[in-house]
Amino acid sequence: MFSNLTILDVSTVLAGPSVGTFFAELGARVIKIENKHLPDVTRSWKLPSEDQKSTISAYFSSINYKKEYISLDLKDELDYGLFINLIQKSDILLSNFKFGDEDKLKVTDSILRSFNPTLIIGKINGFGSENDRVAYDLILQAETGFMSMNGTHESGPVKMPVALIDLLAGHHLKEGLLLAIMEREKTKLAKTVSVSLYDAAVCSLMNQASNYLMGKQIPKRQGSLHPNIAPYGELFLTKDKQLITFAIGSDTHFKKLCLELKLPTLINDERFSSNQQRVKHRTALKDLLEENISNRSANELLEKLLAQHVPAGKVKDLKEVFEEDEAKLLIRQEEIDGVTSKRVTSIGFKWA
């Protein structure tokens, strides 16, 4: 699809490189340029079990795929000249330079476009283009409300186990760049697309933001429970010691669940007569469901519920996930520096 595009990826860590991988998977030529003296730090973010001498890590592999690799020192005159030569032949530049580095390294928008007027520039920053604060995903999760909502009363605030804010920022940058490509096709003018981790995080608060803005409700930590829906996120232990959960978003789903669990009286119980009532009385409802579920095997119960299109699922670890054929189809593999690297695809859509 994008075989006619050349992209320079001078970004590091996760958000920017994930965008480069996205375009590479869609056929673009992506050249990752790393500092000759300080390569992408994620090359060193290794699990204890990984080869200490290897030049890559699993983390680095996860967001660097189908790229060419070049090491340059932009402070070196010769290397800077090589960089500018690549700029002249490129369509998009991806970067996450620290505040002030664009001027120091002579890579401001105006300088780069003096060499290539049609260069689209995509930028990731932490707290805004004029803020020099160092930004890591954890800090953004803390300061934009995510950690305050995540976890349980007992656990205290908990971060998401993936770099969620980095991923969200990467998605926003992809969207902006795709629009910039369309705009350039029409007007021949190049745009700069800038995304801050902060903006991406706050924009993703969605229903929780509206719950506060309209209802003044400050979310409390309640594990996997949904503030507006019940039963939704409660965990149930089955007879064979498997954890399952439900996302009962309608009265129809609730009725089907009750009938399958041989609990028809709950359907007309005033406490559970509507979703709002079920949210109010969710603890009592969980207790009533739990006794029946504990006498059913996970696979048997889930098979029955899924046949009736009731949203239910088993809580799986990653070993179980990647034993499934559907997940195996999403794995991408290549050699980087002589190491077999694997990651999941960055393309979550299908063309028809």
Buried (B, 14 or more C-beta within 10 A) or exposed (E): EBEEBBBBBBBBBBBBBBBBBBBBBBEBBBBBBBBBEEBBBBBBBBEEEBEEEBBBBBBBBBBBBBBEBBEBBBEEEEBBEBBBEBBEEBBBBBBBBEBEEBEEBEBEBEBBBEBBEEBBBBBBBBBBEEEEEEBBBBBBBBBBBBBBBBBEEEEEEBBBEEBBBBBBBBBBBBEBBBEBBEBBEEEEEBBBBBBBBBBBBBBBBEEBBEBBEEEEEEBEBBBEBBBEBBBBBBBBEBEEEBEBBBBBBEBEBBBBBBBBBEBEEBBEBEBBBEBEBBBBBBEEBBEBBEEBBEEBEBEEBBEBBEEEEBBBBBEBEEEEEBEEEEBEEBEBEBEBEEBEBEBBEBEEEEEE
